[in-house]
């Protein structure tokens, strides 16, 4: 038990002599004050412009209220009309020594927040953000009250709210397996006909496996064991369902029968916090079972998934096969988890790789390839990289990580700060902003950055007495002494070989044996991984810079549309220099732009399409202008277009496993643009049975009236396999369509070219034949009522012209008209 209480503090081992000079106390104090000012800017903007809404829209300077803003799909499941950002920020206020603001925020929470709203929320997000936030704030309130200086009025009200919320989440666990439903209605639960949920059959591994810290803490603080029992059961099921040969778990699992739906295995999105909570459940609860399970999984991760400095997804049943060539930004938490275990070498390697990616793009893209190119360009101000930076500094004392933290602060101020807070980055390649500031930005980012530049004596609490949840809420490790481990929760002995850190805290001498520069030597191997910062070598190839605008095209396709192709430079110079080079480095590629001479028209015509709503009450009167795709069914060749009823894809972005494939069968799918390529979405939805796809722009406020239409392009791979029609709606037109679906539930539409719009009067063609005749002369079959007569008057000029040319042609003269009024 003593080990559990000090496992964090013994990581601080103080290595000296690393690259870079240590920061002075004045330098650290200046950055710390800067972080406090940034937090004030974000928090006050939320309170001034958004509260009591769940989140701030920093570009619009208003609150995001679910149902009043365009639906963003699964992202909105974290919003429950319970002042999410306020609750998520409560214990951050204490850690940053803003105790007056904390007391005021607690009073507002007790006065204004309701937890019985008729709204469907994510069980996972509500647990880590709201339940965790309430518990962390309750613990902080208790600490402050015990000191006798403030919060003397507090009577465990936040704990009572947490218990109420816990009971509102419990219906989600009413499944045959014990794995929770992914969503629950806060008022009606799951099975109630009014709940509008309960039809889901799958959940992600992290969604089911990230409940134990909050639920167990709630049980041990309230004395009600039901919460910990349900969370333990879910963890047991995931453990039992692991692949016994590889000891890996998949990404998505069926909540009723426990079968794996997606068998790709990694440490990023969909799985990440399951592994985190196994390790931290041992630290918080003192149950060795969780450590045994973590060690078993960790050995498998390091054997199959870890390919330093990369962490690549593999197939859980065939773990020697990589299932994709890109990584998502959520895996940035993993070096911090490796620090907790004491495995610093791979933690330093992966963290340095991530740092090099941030140097190249300012922030971590939501996903990037093994060649460190952007796969998904968004950056919603995620804190995982700052988290790992903090833990590595705690473990090594290396001032290098203070410099990394300083760069995070500077980039947030330079590239994310706006007048009303901080805005997510829509695309790291262009720096465009998105109108969102997620609650985790206040809950996590500022905690880790402030702690990074603070000494223990400068904090209002002893940080080593607490464990961070995955949302960075603070739970006391003393909970491990309040209740003995569950005796039925056993793990059979595993065959894996224990290493030095399976059951012990790392030491400086073991990690850096007589070598204080050990961490630097590890980092130096990856210093120029992405090519950023490397000294430029003389090259016969001259680079050029092309401005790439947000036209909806990926860069390579954009260049192709300009008649430019990309050729690997190695292919061009291999004949003269050989296929290998002493300067080559894994993941670094050089390119030469080679222009193709083609007969491509200067402006490729974009044929406008329409989405026409034909079911009652619209009856064809609502027509939305849409853009086409360069692949899929050619609607211009379909005489009557494509008809069908619309159904939203789940997930809305269609960038993962399609959860509502049965519902999509024979219908036209709606999918939100972003996170992955149009072609990837189309393939998934076509495989799910959709007969067409309407993509809706994720950039709020865009419209066909203000933005030129463009043609969606493929992903660089052959797209002949995509045969369904595909159209694109800007967000304003998309909001009209989704609003109609929300109101009427069953909406039939037509996809067709604009020129074939149903109900539009078509101009009849009129063939006019001219012949010369004398005035009043008619030929057989003509009548005066069907004959246009143009009377030709011969002028002197005409006569002269005729005589000069020897031609008897007559010319027509028409009266001069006012050009402004002429047709």
Secondary structure, DSSP 8 states (H G I E B T S, - for coil): -HHHHHTTGGG-------SS----HHHHHHHHHHHHHHHHHHHHHHHHHTTTSSEEETTTTEEE-TTTS---GGGGGG--SS-HHHHHHHHHHHHTT-HHHHHHHHHHHHHH--S--S-EEEHHHIIIIIIHHHHHHHHHHHHHHHHTSS-TT--SHHHHHHHHHHHHHHGGG-SSSS---SEEETTTBTTSTTSS-----EEEHHHHHS-HHHHHHHHHHHS-THHHHHHHHHHHHHHHTSBTTTTB--SEEETTT--EEE-EE-SSTTTHHHHHHHHHHHHHH--HHHHHHHHHHHHHIIIIIEETTEE--EESSSTTSB--SEEEGGGGGHHHHHHHHT-HHHHHHHHHHHHHHHHHHSS--SEEETT--EEE--B----HHHHHHHHHHHHH--THHHHHHHHHHHHHHHHTEETTEE-EEEETTTTEEES-B-HHIIIIIHHHHHHHT--GGGSSS-GGGEEE-TT--EEEGGGGGSS---TT-------S---TTSSS---HHHHSTT-TTHHHHHHHTTTTTTSTT------SS---------SS--HHHHHHHTTEEEEEHHHHHHHHH-S--TT--TT---EEEEE------SS-----EEEEE-STTTTT-EEEEEB-BSSS--GGG-TT-EEEEEEE-SSTT--S--TTHHHHTTSEEEEES-SS-HHHHHHHHHHTT-SEEEEE--STT--TTTS----B---SS--TT--SEEEEE-HHHHHHHHHHHHHHS--EEEEEEGGG-TT---------------TT---TT--GGG---------HHHHHHHHHHT------------TTT--
